[in-house]
Structures are given as structure tokens and as C-alpha cells.
């Protein structure tokens, strides 16, 4: 008979909100997972993407807002699931309460950390799809790939290289030229 394994302690929303402000964690089904600090390459990609997305949404003058980490997204209350995507677009302002996004953003980009790529490729893919995220991109600086998941069209794990221009499917006319971003990484 196998030995019983200790079960990880789960956390409540109140306990999460009581953590020190500089604590970098995400919660999946009540279990706390530490997050690594972003690298220089990660920050360069994130800055370029946030600039493109924010400029686009501001020019459209619509309801969508762009956010970057650290900004909480509560995907579920029970069990508690809170993530901090690297970048996101939220078009339903009713999901925003001043502290976080409650429910699925419309568009999420995660930039892969070398120490734990399965987190973005497997765990977050599962949670984002099931929570109702419309589109999820995985940007992998080491592989120099962007994996597009457009859940509304049932397109999952569509790979692009860093020399591609990629359509943001939640908009009719937004394309991101990754070759321009890639040039910054090699300089």
C-alpha cells in the first residue's frame, strides 16, 4: 500500500491579499507557486509589446485596456486561482475592480521563463482556455518562437518564428512584427 503524501496547504483570497506587497506568486487551485524575477530579455520583449498594444488600443478609443505584470487576474474563487500574466487586454471593464481583473482577459501574452517553460505551455494554457480567454500567446525568447492559441477559432499551438508578422485575432487590423522586436534582442 503506497504511503500517504502530505497535501499542500491551500490559501484563501484573504490570506493572499495579506501577503507582503513585493511577494511574486501565483495561485492555482489554492496552492501558492513562486514566480521568478524577469530577465533583461523578458523585460525588453515585454516593453516592446506593451508599447505596441497600448498605442493601438489608445488610438482605437474603445473600451479595451492593456495591463502588464504585476496585475492580478482572478480566474476562479473556488478553488482560488490568481495569475499575473505578463501582458493582457481586458475589454469588459466590469471585470476590473480597481485591484484586479475578475474573470478572463480577452488576450494574454506570457513570455517564457527558462526555469519553468511548462508553466506557460501546459498549466496556463489549460487554465486560460478553460477560463474563457479568447486568445493566448506564448513568447519563447530562447526558441525564438511565438505560439498562438486563438481559442475562439479552435486554433491551438500555432507556431511562428521571431521573423514573422503575427495577427492579433481579437482585432481586425492589428499585426505585430516580431522581426522588429528580435532586432532589439541581438543588439
C-alpha positions in Angstrom: 0.0 0.0 0.0 1.5 3.4 -1.0 2.4 5.9 1.7 0.1 8.9 2.1 1.6 12.0 0.6 1.2 15.3 2.6 -1.3 17.6 0.8 -0.1 21.2 0.1 -1.7 23.9 2.3 -4.2 25.9 0.3 -4.6 29.7 0.6 -7.7 31.9 0.7 -8.2 35.2 -1.0 -7.9 37.0 2.3 -4.5 35.2 3.0 -3.3 36.1 -0.5 -4.2 39.7 0.0 -2.3 39.7 3.3 1.0 38.7 1.7 3.7 41.4 1.5 3.3 43.7 -1.5 6.6 42.6 -3.1 5.7 38.9 -3.0 5.7 37.4 -6.5 3.4 34.4 -6.5 0.5 32.9 -8.5 -2.2 30.7 -7.1 -3.5 27.6 -8.8 -6.4 25.8 -7.2 -5.5 27.4 -3.8 -1.8 26.4 -4.0 0.9 29.0 -4.0 3.6 29.0 -6.7 6.6 31.3 -6.5 7.4 33.4 -9.6 10.9 34.2 -10.9 12.0 37.7 -11.5 12.0 38.6 -15.2 15.3 38.8 -17.1 16.6 41.7 -19.2 15.4 39.9 -22.4 12.0 39.3 -20.9 11.7 42.9 -20.0 12.8 44.1 -23.4 10.2 42.0 -25.1 7.5 43.0 -22.6 8.2 46.7 -23.0 8.0 46.5 -26.8 4.8 44.5 -26.8 3.1 46.7 -24.2 4.1 49.8 -26.2 2.5 48.3 -29.4 -0.6 47.1 -27.7 -1.2 50.2 -25.6 -0.7 52.5 -28.6 -3.1 50.5 -30.7 -5.8 50.4 -28.0 -5.5 54.1 -27.3 -5.8 55.0 -30.9 -9.0 52.9 -31.2 -10.5 54.8 -28.3 -12.6 51.7 -27.4 -13.3 50.1 -24.0 -10.3 47.7 -24.0 -7.4 48.4 -21.6 -3.9 47.0 -21.6 -2.2 45.8 -18.4 1.2 44.3 -17.6 2.6 42.3 -14.7 2.3 42.5 -11.9 -1.5 42.8 -12.1 -3.7 40.1 -10.7 -6.3 38.1 -12.7 -8.6 36.1 -10.5 -9.8 33.2 -12.8 -11.6 31.4 -10.1 -12.9 31.9 -6.5 -13.3 28.3 -5.6 -10.7 26.9 -5.8 -8.8 30.1 -5.8 -6.8 30.7 -9.0 -5.0 34.0 -9.4 -2.4 34.6 -12.1 -0.3 37.6 -13.2 0.1 37.4 -17.0 3.0 39.3 -18.5 0.6 41.3 -20.7 -3.1 41.3 -21.2 -6.0 43.1 -22.8 -9.3 43.4 -20.9 -12.3 44.7 -23.0 -15.0 44.2 -20.4 -14.4 47.0 -17.9 -16.9 45.4 -15.5 -14.3 42.8 -14.8 -12.0 45.4 -13.3 -12.5 46.3 -9.6 -9.5 48.7 -9.0 -7.4 45.8 -7.6 -7.6 43.1 -10.3 -9.3 41.6 -13.3 -12.1 39.2 -12.1 -12.5 36.7 -14.9 -10.7 36.0 -18.1 -9.0 38.8 -20.0 -9.6 38.8 -23.8 -6.0 38.5 -24.8 -2.9 37.3 -22.8 0.8 37.1 -23.6 3.2 35.1 -21.5 6.9 35.4 -22.0 8.5 32.0 -21.2 10.9 31.9 -18.2 13.8 29.5 -18.9 13.4 27.9 -15.5 9.8 26.7 -16.0 8.6 26.6 -19.6 5.9 24.0 -18.9 4.1 26.5 -16.7 3.3 28.6 -19.8 2.9 25.8 -22.4 0.9 23.4 -20.3 -0.5 24.7 -17.0 -1.5 28.3 -18.1 -2.7 27.0 -21.5 -5.2 24.8 -19.6 -6.4 27.4 -17.2 -6.6 30.2 -19.7 -8.6 28.1 -22.2 -11.0 26.8 -19.6 -11.5 30.3 -18.0 -12.6 31.8 -21.4 -9.6 33.7 -22.5 -10.2 34.5 -26.2 -6.5 34.5 -27.3 -3.3 33.4 -25.6 0.3 33.9 -27.0 3.4 32.2 -25.6 6.5 34.1 -26.5 9.7 32.0 -26.1 12.9 34.0 -26.3 15.2 31.0 -26.2 13.4 29.2 -29.0 12.7 32.5 -30.8 9.1 31.4 -31.3 5.6 32.7 -30.7 2.9 30.1 -30.1 -0.6 31.5 -30.8 -3.7 30.0 -29.3 -6.9 31.5 -30.7 -9.4 29.6 -28.7 -12.5 31.2 -30.4 -11.4 29.7 -33.7 -10.2 26.5 -32.1 -6.6 27.2 -33.2 -4.2 25.8 -30.6 -0.4 25.8 -30.6 0.1 27.5 -33.9 3.9 28.3 -34.1 5.5 31.4 -35.6 9.2 32.4 -35.7 10.6 35.7 -34.4 10.8 36.9 -38.1 7.1 36.6 -38.6 4.4 39.3 -38.6 1.5 37.9 -36.5 -2.1 38.9 -36.4 -3.8 39.6 -33.1 -7.1 37.8 -33.7 -9.2 39.8 -31.2 -8.8 42.8 -33.6 -9.4 43.0 -37.3 -6.3 45.1 -38.1 -3.6 44.6 -35.5 -0.4 42.8 -36.6 2.8 42.6 -34.6 6.1 42.4 -36.5 8.4 40.2 -34.3 11.4 40.8 -36.5 11.5 44.4 -35.2 11.5 43.1 -31.6 14.0 40.4 -32.4 16.5 43.1 -33.7 16.5 44.6 -30.2 17.4 41.3 -28.6 20.5 40.9 -30.8 21.9 44.4 -30.4 
